[in-house]
Amino acid sequence: MKVRLNREKIEYLVVFIAVLGMGSLYFQVLHMPLMAVMEVVAAGILLLGDFNISKRNFVGYFTITLFFLLTSIVNLKNGFYVNDLIIWCVNAFFIIVMQSHMTFESFKQKFVRIMVLEAIVSLICFFWADMLGNSLPLMFISRNAANGYYMTPYFTLGWYNIPVFHRNAGMYNEPGAHQIFLNFALLFLLSDNDYLGLTKKKYTLSLLILIIAVLTTQSTTGYMCLLIVFTAVIMKKTEGKKNTKLKIAVIIAIAILAFIESLTGVVETKLSGISTGQGSGLTRFNDTYYGYFIALSKPLLGHGVFMANQKEILNAYGIINISNGMASFAIRAGIVFVAIFLIMIYNGMKKKLPYGIFFNLCAFLLFLLCINSEGVFMNLLFLSMLGEWKMGGGMALQQDKKNY
């Protein structure tokens, strides 16, 4: 008997798996083999319906893969971690297939709705377990003597050395990572001219949920990113009755954000830690400074994208776990590749978010802030800004009942 699956449901499943692969602690960080299998299965389901792969995207990612291999071959003295190669190939294959079968509008719509759901779950868990002190079915998973996590597959309570964050980390390894995907969902939602297919009431509710979730992360970068998202909306080129009202609402939201920050002191505390040597501010500053210092020693081909001994190279400069994702990748692939990649991302953003140069500059600044604060440089979300997505109207997909 033939199983008939609705295209819309299939696409939701694929984007859900993509979201899990964008940094979820349980799946993408701690159970990467399972995550890789899920991505391959999801890509296979899409290919069963239509064995179509964009040749242009395939050539692009294949070229990048060859360059990554080259950096590691010329740096074989630094070792070669085959698992990293496999993970990259799976991610590249998954994004190629997804882009070949979905429009960016459809991806954006589903990404936002899934992140709103994630935000709701995280807020419930945060207030239940953290604010009210009630128990969750927690598990403790230790990766080594230094790192361990108090978590469920859908919520992270703390680390080995911080049993409770007292901040909303959602399903990610820390609150600072959580805010990235919340803020990008907020950017997509605020920038869309048609409420992303939501009713006005659901649209407004989704905005409030995402903003509250970002605020509960109490992330310095998160608050700064939220300000950038609001600024991007104000700078948006497209006008209209809805956009004018939205811009007024965003200006009010900026004032509220400034008031909340003045009460909590989230940003000031982090920045003052650089000079006082307290908190994570100084650690992130050192990671950034010495990370780029190491990267500049081999700017062309780096130390090898798939190298096995990055830890030894970092430890020589007093870095334990580098927090700057862009600096970390610059060490591996070289400054030159990073510069080319940034240009490609900016050009991709201009095509996929065509709301004017000032909006695009704000969106790119958001991207830069995120990749310089967390290890998300080659994240699936940002890879989605590369390459070409399937042509067609995103909203029209809701009416498309093509069966697989």
Stockholm file with secondary structure:
# STOCKHOLM 1.0

chainA/1-404         MKVRLNREKIEYLVVFIAVLGMGSLYFQVLHMPLMAVMEVVAAGILLLGDFNISKRNFVGYFTITLFFLLTSIVNLKNGFYVNDLIIWCVNAFFIIVMQSHMTFESFKQKFVRIMVLEAIVSLICFFWADMLGNSLPLMFISRNAANGYYMTPYFTLGWYNIPVFHRNAGMYNEPGAHQIFLNFALLFLLSDNDYLGLTKKKYTLSLLILIIAVLTTQSTTGYMCLLIVFTAVIMKKTEGKKNTKLKIAVIIAIAILAFIESLTGVVETKLSGISTGQGSGLTRFNDTYYGYFIALSKPLLGHGVFMANQKEILNAYGIINISNGMASFAIRAGIVFVAIFLIMIYNGMKKKLPYGIFFNLCAFLLFLLCINSEGVFMNLLFLSMLGEWKMGGGMALQQDKKNY
#=GR chainA/1-404 SS CCCCCBHHHHHHHHHHHHHHTTTBIIIIITCHHHHHHHHHHHHHHHHHHCCCCCHHHHHHHHHHHHHHHHHHHTTGGGCCCHHHHHHHHHHHHHHHHHHHHSCHHHHHHHHHHHHHHHHHHHHHHIIIIIISCCCCCCEEEESSSSCEEEECSSCEEEESSCSCCSSCCTTBSSHHHHHHHHHHHHHHHHHCTTGGGCCHHHHHHHHHHHHHHHHHHTCHHHHHHHHHHHHHHHHCCCCSHHHHHHHHHHHHHHHHHHHHHHHHCHHHHHHHHHHHCCSHHHHHHHHHHHHHHHHHTSTTTTTCTTCSCHHHHHHTTTCSSCCCHHHHHHHHHCHHHHHHHHHHHHHHHHHHSCSCHHHHHHHHHHHHHHHTTSSCTTCHHHHTTSSCCCCSCTGGGGGCCCBC
#=GC SS_cons         CCCCCBHHHHHHHHHHHHHHTTTBIIIIITCHHHHHHHHHHHHHHHHHHCCCCCHHHHHHHHHHHHHHHHHHHTTGGGCCCHHHHHHHHHHHHHHHHHHHHSCHHHHHHHHHHHHHHHHHHHHHHIIIIIISCCCCCCEEEESSSSCEEEECSSCEEEESSCSCCSSCCTTBSSHHHHHHHHHHHHHHHHHCTTGGGCCHHHHHHHHHHHHHHHHHHTCHHHHHHHHHHHHHHHHCCCCSHHHHHHHHHHHHHHHHHHHHHHHHCHHHHHHHHHHHCCSHHHHHHHHHHHHHHHHHTSTTTTTCTTCSCHHHHHHTTTCSSCCCHHHHHHHHHCHHHHHHHHHHHHHHHHHHSCSCHHHHHHHHHHHHHHHTTSSCTTCHHHHTTSSCCCCSCTGGGGGCCCBC
//
